[in-house]
């Protein structure tokens, strides 16, 4: 389980599976590479699977000072090049999906395909009058979490985020204690991400650079602001397909792991050389 300096920061990474095409899994905020534990082992039977802790998360280095989503993009680019994994299938969840999208716009040559679930790119909805109510809803919920941070209440801030934005009411109490500890430990990195004005934005015009297969998904139980983002992305990514994970929310790889494995595997297998 190596830790190597990638793009100037120590990054923990793990590569499993000895055959098949590369599949890179990019986790969202608060968590780490363990977010993929319920699917990585099965994927490794048919893919070479890369999981890693993004900078500022768990076993990877947390640098002082303000970070940026662009640093996450460069980390992903350099890690793929360092391990000689391109072109790869790249799957991202939540904030990790946003990183994957920004990487696809910048370096489409690294991709064989892209699988994206509910990136929080709410900035692309600003010009949509039909999204005004949804934006007010998510902005209000994020503000509550930020206010709890300002009060120094990391645990309550983490719980509020998981219940009101990511996982739904009652989810916090059902989480294993180890997962709760991980989320709380990584909470300051989420706060740092929210201080970056580009963290929830993307220049949608750049997505036309990506002309390879893409699968965009949302959960049927997710708050309305996530499928609205997917709607917008579908209109600008040339060869995108869309699915809905029925009964799932923001983390289908954790809540509906068998369906997630089946869906992603079938999509990747459908792509020719």
C-alpha positions as CSV (number, residue, x, y, z in Angstrom):
1,X,0.0,0.0,0.0
2,X,2.4,2.7,-1.2
3,X,2.5,6.3,-0.4
4,X,4.4,8.3,-3.1
5,X,4.9,12.0,-3.8
6,X,2.6,12.9,-6.6
7,X,2.3,16.5,-7.8
8,X,4.3,17.6,-4.8
9,X,2.1,15.9,-2.1
10,X,2.3,12.4,-0.5
11,X,-0.6,10.3,-1.9
12,X,-1.7,6.9,-0.7
13,X,-2.7,4.6,-3.5
14,X,-3.6,1.0,-4.0
15,X,-3.6,-1.0,-7.2
16,X,-5.4,-4.4,-7.2
17,X,-6.2,-6.9,-9.9
18,X,-3.6,-8.3,-12.3
19,X,-5.5,-8.3,-15.6
20,X,-7.9,-6.3,-17.6
21,X,-8.2,-2.7,-18.4
22,X,-7.5,0.0,-15.8
23,X,-10.4,1.3,-13.7
24,X,-9.6,4.4,-11.6
25,X,-12.0,5.1,-8.7
26,X,-12.1,8.7,-7.4
27,X,-13.8,9.2,-4.0
28,X,-15.9,12.1,-2.9
29,X,-15.4,14.5,0.0
30,X,-15.2,13.4,3.7
31,X,-14.2,9.8,2.8
32,X,-11.2,8.0,1.4
33,X,-10.3,5.0,-0.7
34,X,-12.3,2.8,1.7
35,X,-15.5,4.3,0.2
36,X,-15.0,1.8,-2.7
37,X,-14.4,-1.3,-0.5
38,X,-17.8,-2.8,-1.3
39,X,-17.1,-2.8,-5.1
40,X,-13.3,-2.7,-5.5
41,X,-12.7,-6.4,-4.8
42,X,-15.3,-7.5,-7.4
43,X,-14.1,-5.0,-10.0
44,X,-10.5,-6.4,-9.4
45,X,-11.6,-9.7,-10.9
46,X,-11.9,-8.2,-14.3
47,X,-10.1,-4.8,-14.1
48,X,-6.8,-3.4,-12.7
49,X,-8.4,-1.2,-10.1
50,X,-6.8,2.0,-8.7
51,X,-8.1,3.5,-5.5
52,X,-6.4,6.3,-3.7
53,X,-6.9,8.9,-0.9
54,X,-7.2,12.3,-2.4
55,X,-4.9,15.0,-0.9
56,X,-6.1,16.1,2.5
57,X,-7.9,12.8,3.1
58,X,-6.9,10.0,5.6
59,X,-3.5,8.5,4.7
60,X,-2.6,11.2,2.1
61,X,-0.9,14.4,3.0
62,X,-2.8,17.4,4.2
63,X,-0.9,20.5,3.3
64,X,-1.3,23.9,5.1
65,X,-3.0,26.7,3.3
66,X,-5.8,27.0,0.9
67,X,-6.1,24.1,-1.6
68,X,-7.9,24.0,-4.9
69,X,-9.9,21.6,-7.0
70,X,-7.3,22.1,-9.8
71,X,-4.7,20.5,-7.5
72,X,-6.9,17.5,-7.3
73,X,-7.2,17.4,-11.1
74,X,-3.4,17.6,-11.4
75,X,-3.0,14.9,-8.8
76,X,-5.2,12.5,-10.7
77,X,-3.4,13.2,-14.0
78,X,0.0,12.7,-12.4
79,X,-1.0,9.5,-10.6
80,X,-2.4,7.9,-13.8
81,X,0.8,8.8,-15.6
82,X,3.0,7.7,-12.7
83,X,1.4,4.2,-12.8
84,X,1.1,4.1,-16.6
85,X,-2.6,3.4,-16.5
86,X,-3.9,5.4,-19.5
87,X,-6.2,5.1,-21.2
88,X,-8.4,4.2,-18.2
89,X,-12.0,3.9,-17.3
90,X,-12.4,6.6,-14.7
91,X,-15.3,6.5,-12.3
92,X,-16.0,9.3,-9.8
93,X,-18.6,9.8,-7.1
94,X,-19.8,13.2,-5.8
95,X,-16.8,15.6,-5.5
96,X,-14.7,12.9,-7.1
97,X,-17.0,13.0,-10.1
98,X,-16.4,16.7,-10.5
99,X,-12.7,16.1,-10.4
100,X,-13.1,13.4,-13.1
101,X,-15.1,15.7,-15.3
102,X,-12.6,18.5,-15.0
103,X,-9.8,16.0,-15.8
104,X,-11.8,14.8,-18.9
105,X,-12.1,18.3,-20.2
106,X,-8.3,18.9,-19.7
107,X,-6.8,15.5,-20.6
108,X,-9.3,13.4,-22.5
109,X,-6.4,11.3,-23.8
110,X,-6.2,9.7,-20.4
111,X,-9.7,8.2,-20.6
112,X,-11.1,5.1,-22.2
113,X,-14.5,6.0,-20.7
114,X,-16.0,8.0,-17.8
115,X,-18.5,7.1,-15.2
116,X,-20.0,10.0,-13.2
117,X,-22.4,10.0,-10.3
118,X,-23.9,13.2,-8.9
119,X,-21.1,15.8,-9.1
120,X,-22.0,18.8,-6.9
121,X,-21.4,21.3,-9.7
122,X,-24.2,23.5,-8.7
123,X,-22.7,26.5,-10.4
124,X,-23.8,25.2,-13.8
125,X,-27.4,25.7,-12.7
126,X,-27.1,29.4,-12.1
127,X,-28.6,30.4,-15.5
128,X,-31.5,27.9,-15.2
129,X,-34.6,29.6,-13.8
130,X,-36.2,26.3,-13.2
131,X,-33.4,25.4,-10.8
132,X,-33.7,28.5,-8.6
133,X,-35.6,26.7,-5.9
134,X,-33.2,23.7,-5.9
135,X,-30.2,26.0,-5.7
136,X,-31.7,27.9,-2.7
137,X,-32.3,24.6,-1.0
138,X,-28.7,23.3,-1.5
139,X,-27.2,26.7,-0.7
140,X,-29.1,26.8,2.5
141,X,-28.1,23.4,3.5
142,X,-24.4,24.0,2.8
143,X,-24.6,27.3,4.8
144,X,-25.9,25.4,7.8
145,X,-22.9,23.0,7.6
146,X,-20.4,25.9,7.2
147,X,-21.9,27.7,10.2
148,X,-21.4,24.6,12.3
149,X,-17.8,24.6,11.2
150,X,-17.5,28.2,12.2
151,X,-18.8,27.3,15.7
152,X,-16.1,24.6,15.9
153,X,-18.6,21.7,15.9
154,X,-17.0,19.3,13.4
155,X,-19.1,16.3,14.4
156,X,-22.4,18.1,14.1
157,X,-21.3,19.7,10.8
158,X,-20.4,16.2,9.5
159,X,-23.7,14.7,10.7
160,X,-25.7,17.6,9.1
161,X,-24.0,17.2,5.8
162,X,-24.5,13.4,5.7
163,X,-28.2,13.7,6.6
164,X,-29.3,16.8,4.6
165,X,-27.1,16.6,1.5
166,X,-25.4,13.2,1.0
167,X,-27.2,10.3,2.5
168,X,-30.6,11.2,3.9
169,X,-32.3,11.5,7.3
170,X,-31.3,8.8,9.8
171,X,-28.2,7.8,7.8
172,X,-25.7,9.0,10.4
173,X,-26.8,6.7,13.2
174,X,-26.6,3.7,10.8
175,X,-22.9,4.3,9.8
176,X,-20.2,2.2,11.4
177,X,-18.2,4.1,14.0
178,X,-15.0,3.8,11.9
179,X,-16.7,5.5,9.0
180,X,-18.0,8.3,11.2
181,X,-14.4,8.8,12.5
182,X,-13.1,9.0,8.9
183,X,-15.7,11.5,7.9
184,X,-15.0,13.7,10.9
185,X,-11.2,13.4,10.4
186,X,-11.5,14.5,6.8
187,X,-14.1,17.3,7.5
188,X,-11.6,20.1,7.5
189,X,-10.7,19.2,3.9
190,X,-14.3,19.6,2.8
191,X,-14.4,23.0,4.5
192,X,-11.2,23.9,2.6
193,X,-12.8,22.8,-0.7
194,X,-15.8,25.1,0.0
195,X,-13.4,28.1,0.2
196,X,-12.3,27.5,-3.4
197,X,-14.6,29.5,-5.7
198,X,-14.1,26.9,-8.4
199,X,-15.0,23.8,-6.3
200,X,-18.6,23.7,-7.4
201,X,-18.1,25.1,-10.9
202,X,-17.0,23.9,-14.3
203,X,-16.7,25.6,-17.6
204,X,-19.3,23.5,-19.5
205,X,-17.9,24.6,-22.8
206,X,-14.7,22.7,-22.1
207,X,-16.6,19.4,-21.8
208,X,-17.0,19.3,-25.6
209,X,-13.3,18.4,-25.6
210,X,-14.3,15.0,-24.2
211,X,-15.7,12.8,-27.1
212,X,-15.3,9.4,-25.6
213,X,-18.0,7.2,-23.9
214,X,-19.5,8.6,-20.7
215,X,-22.1,7.2,-18.3
216,X,-23.9,9.8,-16.1
217,X,-26.0,8.7,-13.2
218,X,-28.1,9.9,-10.3
219,X,-30.1,8.1,-7.6
220,X,-33.9,8.0,-7.5
221,X,-33.8,9.0,-3.8
222,X,-31.3,11.9,-4.2
223,X,-32.3,15.5,-3.6
224,X,-33.5,17.3,-6.7
225,X,-30.4,19.4,-7.1
226,X,-28.3,16.4,-8.2
227,X,-30.4,15.2,-11.2
228,X,-30.6,18.8,-12.3
229,X,-26.8,18.9,-12.6
230,X,-26.9,15.6,-14.6
231,X,-29.5,17.1,-16.9
232,X,-27.2,20.0,-17.7
233,X,-24.2,17.8,-18.2
234,X,-26.1,15.5,-20.6
235,X,-26.7,18.5,-22.8
236,X,-23.0,19.3,-23.3
237,X,-21.1,16.0,-23.2
238,X,-21.2,14.6,-26.8
239,X,-21.5,10.8,-26.2
240,X,-23.1,10.6,-22.8
241,X,-25.6,8.0,-21.6
242,X,-27.7,8.4,-18.5
243,X,-29.1,6.0,-16.0
244,X,-30.9,6.2,-12.6
245,X,-30.1,3.9,-9.8
246,X,-33.6,3.1,-8.5
247,X,-33.8,3.1,-4.7
248,X,-30.4,4.6,-4.3
249,X,-29.2,8.0,-3.4
250,X,-25.8,9.8,-3.5
251,X,-23.6,6.7,-2.9
252,X,-24.9,3.7,-4.9
253,X,-21.5,2.0,-4.8
254,X,-22.1,1.7,-1.0
255,X,-25.9,1.3,-0.8
256,X,-26.5,-0.8,-4.0
257,X,-23.1,-2.2,-4.6
258,X,-24.1,-5.2,-6.7
259,X,-26.1,-3.1,-9.1
260,X,-23.3,-0.5,-9.3
261,X,-20.8,-3.3,-10.1
262,X,-23.1,-4.7,-12.8
263,X,-23.9,-1.3,-14.4
264,X,-20.3,0.0,-14.5
265,X,-18.8,-3.4,-15.7
266,X,-21.4,-3.8,-18.5
267,X,-20.8,-0.2,-19.6
268,X,-17.0,-0.6,-19.7
269,X,-17.2,-4.0,-21.4
270,X,-19.5,-2.5,-24.1
271,X,-16.7,-0.2,-25.3
272,X,-14.5,-1.5,-28.1
273,X,-10.9,-0.9,-28.7
